[in-house]
Amino acid sequence: MADGTWRVRDEVAAEAGRYRLALGSRRYRGRTGQRRGTGVGSSLEFHDFRDYAPGDDLRHVDWRGYARSELLRVRLHQEEVAPHLDVVLDTSASMAATEAKERAARVLGAALLHWAQREGTAVRVQALGGDRLPADAEAWPFTGAAAAPAPPAVPLRPNGVRVLVSDGLWDADPLPLLRTLQHGAARFLLLQLLDPWEIAPGADGARTLLDVETGARTEVQIDAAAIAGYRARLERLVAVLRAQVVGSGGVFAQVAAAPLATMAAQALLPAGVVEPA
């Protein structure tokens, strides 16, 4: 829908410029840019010495060291790159369980694209267990099943940044998938996107719940006991996800579906996903 596409793009254009991705001090591989790389380059940051060889730029010779040792050595500087970014998006139907959650998924993914492209980063968006997705966030289909999540069909690039956007509400054990997605990444981030009602449901009495994955309808009594049980299960899930991601040096952020300005200020910035531009 054309007006929906405009609203997503307009929201990202209005709010995303206040932030940039917080990539930390890791060393990356990627295009020439402003982040520390894994190789030798031409930045101002010192990297190492090596012996002088005919043809080396005399401006890089360590003349002070030569005065002390009479050994000609060349100063090497850190390579500067724009690290590549792989955004892995959960396109299961649960990501569109509510209009607010679906919209937040599209806006959050579009913002990640915006932040990466603004830094000259080579970015790809891929569906969890599927293929590459188009750049237009409004074209992303949230129709898949979430019983057995799998890595994207296209292999993820090593030594870059990977961001998984998902609610984590899978029937299968999440740890094998997370370990696979984390393997080979210089920086890994999990953004658990949930509807506010999924985070803090209210006691609504008897309700008919629709399973968006299977279409099955279930009559349930949503009372204090049911809510307490649900919250306990959600807390256990979040603890497992957080422990795996943070324990491996990654970043975990639980994001309540909201406009981008709210998600950035209340979740992404405090968790270190973004920083002020």
C-alpha positions in Angstrom: 0.0 0.0 0.0 1.5 3.3 -1.2 0.5 5.4 1.8 1.9 2.8 4.2 5.2 2.8 2.4 5.3 6.6 2.6 4.6 6.5 6.4 7.4 4.0 7.1 9.9 6.0 5.0 8.8 9.3 6.5 9.1 8.0 10.0 12.6 6.7 9.4 13.7 9.8 7.6 12.4 12.0 10.5 13.8 10.0 13.4 16.8 7.8 12.3 19.1 10.8 11.7 19.4 11.4 15.4 21.3 8.1 15.8 24.0 5.9 14.3 24.7 2.2 14.9 26.9 1.7 17.9 29.5 -0.8 16.5 31.9 -0.6 19.4 35.7 -1.1 19.2 35.6 -4.5 17.3 37.7 -5.0 14.2 35.7 -5.7 11.1 36.0 -6.5 7.4 34.2 -4.4 4.9 34.5 -1.4 2.5 36.7 1.6 3.2 35.0 3.6 5.9 35.4 4.9 9.5 35.6 1.8 11.6 38.6 -0.2 12.6 39.3 -3.1 10.3 41.2 -6.4 10.6 44.0 -5.3 8.2 46.6 -2.6 7.6 45.5 0.7 6.2 46.0 4.4 6.2 44.2 5.6 9.3 45.9 7.7 12.0 45.7 4.8 14.5 49.0 3.0 15.0 48.9 -0.8 14.3 52.4 -2.3 14.3 56.0 -2.1 12.9 57.6 -4.0 10.1 61.1 -3.9 8.5 61.6 -1.3 5.8 61.6 -2.6 2.2 62.7 -0.7 -0.9 59.8 1.3 -2.3 58.1 2.0 1.0 56.9 5.5 1.6 59.7 7.3 3.6 57.0 9.3 5.4 56.1 6.1 7.3 59.6 5.3 8.4 60.1 5.3 12.2 63.0 7.8 12.2 63.1 8.1 16.0 63.5 4.4 16.3 66.2 4.5 13.6 68.1 7.1 15.6 68.2 4.8 18.6 68.7 1.4 16.9 69.9 2.2 13.3 67.2 -0.2 12.2 64.9 1.0 9.4 61.3 0.1 10.3 58.0 1.3 8.9 55.0 2.3 11.0 51.8 0.5 10.0 48.4 2.1 10.6 45.0 0.5 11.2 42.8 -0.1 8.3 39.5 1.8 8.4 36.4 0.1 7.0 32.7 0.3 6.9 31.8 -3.1 8.2 29.2 -5.1 6.3 25.9 -5.7 8.0 23.6 -8.7 7.7 20.1 -8.1 9.1 18.2 -11.3 9.7 14.5 -10.7 10.0 12.0 -13.1 11.5 9.2 -13.2 8.9 6.9 -15.6 10.8 3.3 -14.6 11.2 3.7 -13.9 14.9 5.7 -10.8 13.9 2.5 -9.4 12.6 0.3 -10.6 15.4 -0.9 -7.0 15.9 -0.8 -4.0 13.6 1.6 -2.2 16.0 4.0 -5.1 16.1 4.0 -5.5 12.3 4.6 -1.8 11.7 7.4 -1.7 14.3 9.1 -4.6 12.6 9.0 -2.8 9.3 10.2 0.5 10.7 12.9 -1.1 12.8 14.2 -3.0 9.8 14.1 0.1 7.6 15.9 2.1 10.2 18.7 -0.5 10.3 19.0 -0.2 6.5 19.1 3.6 6.8 21.8 3.6 9.5 24.0 1.1 7.5 23.6 2.8 4.2 24.4 6.2 5.7 27.8 4.9 6.8 28.5 3.3 3.4 28.0 -0.1 4.8 27.2 -3.1 2.5 23.9 -4.2 4.0 21.7 -7.2 3.3 18.3 -8.1 4.7 17.5 -11.8 4.8 14.5 -13.7 6.0 15.1 -16.1 8.9 15.1 -19.5 7.1 14.6 -17.8 3.7 16.1 -15.7 1.0 17.1 -12.1 0.7 14.4 -9.5 1.2 13.8 -6.4 -0.9 14.9 -2.9 0.3 11.2 -1.8 0.5 10.1 -2.7 4.0 6.5 -2.6 3.0 7.1 -5.6 0.8 8.3 -7.9 3.6 5.9 -10.8 4.0 5.2 -11.9 7.6 3.5 -15.2 6.8 6.0 -17.9 7.7 5.8 -20.6 10.3 7.9 -20.4 13.5 8.0 -24.0 14.6 11.6 -24.7 13.5 13.6 -21.5 12.8 16.6 -21.9 10.5 19.4 -19.6 9.3 19.0 -17.7 6.1 19.4 -19.6 2.8 22.2 -17.3 1.7 25.4 -17.8 3.9 26.2 -14.9 6.3 29.4 -13.0 5.7 32.2 -13.4 8.3 33.7 -10.7 10.5 30.9 -8.3 10.1 27.9 -7.2 12.1 24.7 -9.4 12.3 21.4 -8.2 13.7 18.6 -10.6 14.3 15.1 -9.0 14.6 12.7 -11.5 16.1 10.2 -12.0 18.9 11.9 -15.3 19.8 8.5 -17.0 20.2 9.5 -20.3 18.5 8.4 -23.8 19.4 11.9 -25.1 18.9 14.9 -24.6 21.2 16.4 -21.2 20.3 20.0 -22.0 21.2 21.1 -23.9 18.2 19.9 -21.2 15.9 21.5 -18.4 17.9 24.9 -20.2 18.0 24.8 -20.6 14.2 24.0 -17.0 13.7 26.6 -15.8 16.1 29.4 -18.0 14.6 31.9 -16.0 12.6 30.3 -12.6 13.4 32.5 -9.7 14.8 29.4 -8.3 16.5 26.0 -9.9 17.0 22.8 -8.2 18.2 19.4 -9.7 19.0 16.5 -7.3 19.0 13.5 -9.1 20.6 10.5 -7.3 19.3 7.3 -7.8 21.2 3.9 -6.1 21.3 3.3 -4.2 24.6 0.5 -6.7 25.3 2.9 -9.6 24.9 5.2 -8.0 27.5 2.5 -7.0 30.0 -0.9 -8.7 29.2 -4.0 -7.6 31.0 -6.6 -9.7 32.8 -9.4 -9.7 30.2 -11.5 -12.6 31.3 -12.6 -15.2 28.8 -11.1 -14.6 25.4 -10.7 -16.4 22.1 -7.1 -16.5 21.1 -6.1 -17.0 17.4 -2.8 -18.8 16.7 -1.5 -16.7 13.8 0.9 -19.5 12.7 -1.8 -22.2 12.4 -5.1 -20.4 12.4 -6.3 -22.5 15.4 -8.7 -20.8 17.8 -8.6 -21.5 21.6 -11.0 -20.4 24.3 -8.9 -19.3 27.4 -9.6 -17.6 30.6 -7.2 -14.7 30.9 -7.0 -14.2 34.7 -4.3 -13.4 37.2 -3.1 -17.0 37.3 -2.9 -17.3 33.5 -1.0 -14.1 33.3 1.4 -15.1 36.0 2.2 -18.4 34.2 2.7 -16.6 30.9 5.0 -14.0 32.5 7.1 -16.7 34.1 7.5 -18.6 30.8 8.4 -15.3 29.0 10.9 -14.4 31.7 12.6 -17.9 31.3 12.7 -17.4 27.5 14.2 -14.0 27.8 16.8 -15.2 30.3 17.9 -18.0 27.9 18.1 -15.6 25.0 20.0 -12.9 27.0 22.4 -15.4 28.5 23.4 -16.9 25.1 23.8 -13.6 23.4 25.4 -11.5 26.1 27.5 -14.5 27.3 29.0 -14.7 23.9 29.9 -11.0 23.8 26.8 -9.8 21.9 24.0 -7.3 22.6 20.5 -8.2 23.6 17.6 -5.7 23.6 13.9 -6.3 24.3 12.0 -3.8 22.2 8.4 -2.9 22.8 6.6 -2.2 19.5 6.2 1.6 19.2 7.1 4.5 17.0 10.8 4.6 16.1 11.5 7.6 18.3 10.2 5.6 21.3 12.0 2.3 20.4 15.3 4.1 19.9 15.1 6.2 23.1 13.7 3.5 25.4 15.4 0.3 24.1 18.0 0.7 21.4 20.0 3.6 23.0 20.1 2.2 26.6 21.2 -1.3 25.3 24.0 0.1 23.2 22.4 -0.8 19.8 22.6 2.9 18.6 24.4 6.0 19.8 23.7 9.7 19.2 24.8 10.8 15.7 
